[in-house]
């Protein structure tokens, strides 16, 4: 076997500094990004050089080798046995939803903590789980650098996708904004009030901030290795 079986795939969002601020309990799926798996498959197909260097994979608990090993193992699991992985993911979602319904407290899921895969499609295809049916109790959200993914789900009733700006996708960034999507952008220093004519809001306030806005720039402050960025991924000038 090319991976070690995992008891659980989701991490408690309370271990993430920003997600811990969320008003509802949140679960995040962290798997190793880019080509950090035993088959070299890129799980972040639109990641730029700056994005790869600034990836949250290196931030917070991601700096620890045991955490990185666990995420690589999960990536190997996904790559080598996708159907089994997705079905386990669906089982975990259903269990957490069942518990939430008993308590009456809403929950949230971020399916791509450090990857950029279309899990909403995969869950429906391989595990017959349509997340739209869970909207009464569970919210789903993500960031993506795939413009097609951002626009595909722009009107989904239970999946909010924010497009992520990088140093090499300014054209797609503006397209996403003009289509009405939110865009996340990383800034050095204090956040500007606007970016190229669009309102900037504090995206670090909580990880669910994107659910409260539409057609704005979610400003994020550089973290981890992003503080050393020179590629243009981190915006140094105010707009």
C-alpha positions as CSV (number, residue, x, y, z in Angstrom):
1,X,0.0,0.0,0.0
2,X,1.3,3.5,-0.9
3,X,-0.3,5.2,2.1
4,X,-1.2,4.5,5.7
5,X,-5.0,4.3,6.3
6,X,-6.3,7.4,8.1
7,X,-8.8,7.3,11.0
8,X,-10.0,10.8,10.2
9,X,-9.5,13.2,7.3
10,X,-10.8,16.4,8.7
11,X,-9.0,18.6,11.2
12,X,-10.7,20.7,13.8
13,X,-10.7,24.3,12.6
14,X,-9.9,25.4,16.2
15,X,-6.3,24.5,15.5
16,X,-6.1,27.2,12.7
17,X,-5.7,30.8,14.0
18,X,-8.2,32.3,11.6
19,X,-10.7,29.5,11.5
20,X,-10.7,29.4,15.3
21,X,-12.4,32.9,15.1
22,X,-15.3,31.4,13.1
23,X,-18.7,31.9,14.7
24,X,-19.6,28.2,14.0
25,X,-17.5,25.0,14.5
26,X,-15.5,24.4,11.3
27,X,-13.7,21.4,9.9
28,X,-10.9,21.6,7.4
29,X,-9.3,19.0,5.1
30,X,-5.6,19.5,4.9
31,X,-3.7,17.4,2.3
32,X,-0.2,18.1,1.0
33,X,-0.4,20.6,-1.9
34,X,1.2,20.8,-5.4
35,X,3.1,17.7,-6.3
36,X,4.0,16.6,-2.7
37,X,2.7,13.1,-3.2
38,X,4.3,9.8,-4.3
39,X,3.0,10.1,-7.9
40,X,3.9,13.8,-8.4
41,X,0.3,14.7,-9.3
42,X,-0.4,18.4,-8.9
43,X,-3.3,18.9,-6.5
44,X,-3.1,22.7,-7.0
45,X,-3.1,22.9,-10.9
46,X,-3.1,26.7,-11.1
47,X,-0.6,27.4,-8.3
48,X,1.9,30.1,-9.2
49,X,5.5,30.1,-8.1
50,X,4.6,32.8,-5.5
51,X,1.6,30.8,-4.3
52,X,3.7,27.7,-3.9
53,X,6.3,29.6,-1.9
54,X,3.7,31.4,0.2
55,X,1.4,28.4,0.7
56,X,-0.2,28.1,4.1
57,X,1.2,24.6,4.2
58,X,4.2,26.2,5.9
59,X,2.2,28.4,8.3
60,X,1.1,27.6,11.8
61,X,1.1,23.8,12.7
62,X,2.2,23.1,9.1
63,X,5.8,23.9,10.2
64,X,6.0,20.7,12.2
65,X,7.3,17.6,10.4
66,X,4.7,15.3,11.9
67,X,1.9,17.5,10.5
68,X,3.5,17.6,7.1
69,X,4.0,13.8,7.1
70,X,0.3,13.4,7.9
71,X,-0.7,15.7,5.1
72,X,1.5,14.0,2.6
73,X,0.1,10.6,3.6
74,X,-3.5,12.0,3.0
75,X,-2.4,13.2,-0.4
76,X,-1.0,9.7,-1.2
77,X,-4.3,8.2,0.0
78,X,-6.3,10.5,-2.3
79,X,-3.9,9.9,-5.3
80,X,-3.8,6.1,-4.9
81,X,-7.4,5.3,-3.9
82,X,-9.6,8.3,-4.8
83,X,-12.9,6.5,-4.5
84,X,-12.2,5.2,-1.1
85,X,-10.8,8.6,0.0
86,X,-13.9,10.4,-1.2
87,X,-16.3,7.9,0.4
88,X,-14.5,8.3,3.7
89,X,-14.7,12.0,3.4
90,X,-18.5,11.7,2.8
91,X,-18.9,9.4,5.8
92,X,-17.1,11.9,8.0
93,X,-19.3,14.8,6.7
94,X,-22.5,12.8,7.3
95,X,-21.5,11.9,10.8
96,X,-20.6,15.5,11.7
97,X,-23.9,16.7,10.2
98,X,-25.9,14.1,12.1
99,X,-24.3,15.3,15.4
100,X,-24.9,18.9,14.5
101,X,-28.6,18.3,13.8
102,X,-28.9,16.7,17.2
103,X,-27.4,19.7,18.9
104,X,-29.1,22.2,16.6
105,X,-25.8,24.0,16.1
106,X,-24.6,24.8,12.5
107,X,-21.2,23.7,11.3
108,X,-18.9,24.6,8.4
109,X,-16.5,22.6,6.1
110,X,-13.5,23.9,4.2
111,X,-12.8,21.1,1.8
112,X,-9.5,22.5,0.5
113,X,-7.3,23.8,3.3
114,X,-4.1,23.3,1.3
115,X,-5.3,21.9,-2.0
116,X,-7.5,23.0,-5.0
117,X,-9.7,20.1,-5.9
118,X,-13.4,19.9,-6.9
119,X,-14.5,17.9,-3.9
120,X,-18.1,19.0,-4.3
121,X,-18.2,17.3,-7.7
122,X,-16.2,14.3,-6.4
123,X,-18.5,13.8,-3.4
124,X,-21.6,13.7,-5.6
125,X,-19.9,11.4,-8.2
126,X,-18.3,8.8,-6.0
127,X,-20.3,9.0,-2.8
128,X,-23.8,10.2,-3.8
129,X,-23.5,13.2,-1.5
130,X,-25.0,16.4,-2.7
131,X,-24.0,19.1,-0.2
132,X,-26.9,21.2,-1.3
133,X,-29.1,18.9,0.8
134,X,-27.1,19.8,3.9
135,X,-27.6,23.6,3.7
136,X,-30.0,23.7,6.7
137,X,-27.1,22.8,9.1
138,X,-23.8,22.8,7.2
139,X,-22.0,25.5,5.2
140,X,-19.2,24.7,2.7
141,X,-16.6,27.1,1.4
142,X,-13.2,27.3,-0.3
143,X,-10.6,29.4,-2.0
144,X,-9.5,28.5,-5.5
145,X,-7.1,29.7,-8.2
146,X,-9.2,28.0,-10.9
147,X,-11.4,30.7,-12.5
148,X,-13.7,28.0,-14.0
149,X,-14.3,26.6,-10.5
150,X,-15.0,30.0,-9.0
151,X,-17.5,30.8,-11.7
152,X,-19.0,27.3,-11.8
153,X,-20.2,27.6,-8.2
154,X,-20.8,31.3,-8.1
155,X,-24.6,30.8,-7.5
156,X,-24.4,27.5,-5.6
157,X,-26.8,27.6,-2.6
158,X,-24.3,25.9,-0.2
159,X,-20.8,26.3,-1.5
160,X,-19.0,29.7,-1.5
161,X,-15.8,29.8,-3.5
162,X,-13.4,32.8,-3.3
163,X,-11.0,33.3,-6.2
164,X,-7.4,33.7,-5.1
165,X,-5.2,36.4,-6.7
166,X,-1.6,35.5,-7.5
167,X,1.3,37.3,-9.3
168,X,0.4,35.7,-12.6
169,X,-3.4,35.8,-12.7
170,X,-4.4,39.4,-12.6
171,X,-6.5,39.0,-15.7
172,X,-8.5,36.2,-14.2
173,X,-8.7,38.2,-10.9
174,X,-10.4,41.0,-12.6
175,X,-12.7,38.6,-14.5
176,X,-13.8,37.0,-11.2
177,X,-14.5,40.4,-9.7
178,X,-16.5,41.6,-12.7
179,X,-18.5,38.4,-12.6
180,X,-19.5,39.2,-9.0
181,X,-17.2,36.8,-7.2
182,X,-15.1,37.6,-4.1
183,X,-11.3,37.6,-4.6
184,X,-8.7,37.0,-1.9
185,X,-5.5,38.9,-2.2
186,X,-2.4,39.0,0.1
187,X,-1.0,42.3,1.2
188,X,2.1,43.4,2.9
189,X,1.5,45.8,5.8
190,X,-1.8,47.4,6.4
191,X,-4.7,46.7,4.1
192,X,-5.8,49.3,1.6
193,X,-9.4,50.5,1.4
194,X,-9.7,49.5,-2.2
195,X,-7.9,47.4,-4.8
196,X,-8.3,48.5,-8.4
197,X,-11.7,50.1,-7.6
198,X,-13.1,47.2,-5.5
199,X,-13.7,47.4,-1.8
200,X,-11.2,45.6,0.4
201,X,-12.4,44.0,3.6
202,X,-10.4,42.2,6.3
203,X,-10.4,38.6,5.2
204,X,-8.4,37.6,8.3
205,X,-11.2,38.6,10.6
206,X,-12.6,35.1,10.4
207,X,-12.4,32.3,7.8
208,X,-16.1,32.7,7.1
209,X,-15.9,36.4,6.2
210,X,-16.5,35.5,2.6
211,X,-20.0,34.4,3.4
212,X,-20.9,38.0,4.5
213,X,-19.8,39.7,1.3
214,X,-20.1,39.6,-2.4
215,X,-17.9,41.1,-5.1
216,X,-15.2,42.4,-2.7
217,X,-11.5,41.8,-2.2
218,X,-10.8,39.8,0.9
219,X,-7.5,41.3,2.1
220,X,-5.1,38.9,3.8
221,X,-1.9,39.8,5.5
222,X,1.2,37.9,4.5
223,X,1.9,34.9,6.8
224,X,4.6,32.2,7.0
225,X,6.9,32.2,4.1
226,X,4.7,34.7,2.3
227,X,6.4,37.4,4.4
228,X,9.6,36.8,2.3
229,X,7.8,36.9,-1.1
230,X,9.4,38.9,-3.9
231,X,7.4,37.4,-6.8
232,X,4.5,39.8,-6.7
233,X,2.2,37.3,-5.0
234,X,2.1,39.6,-2.0
235,X,1.0,43.1,-3.0
236,X,3.3,45.8,-1.6
237,X,1.6,48.8,-3.1
238,X,-1.8,50.3,-2.1
239,X,-4.4,50.5,-4.9
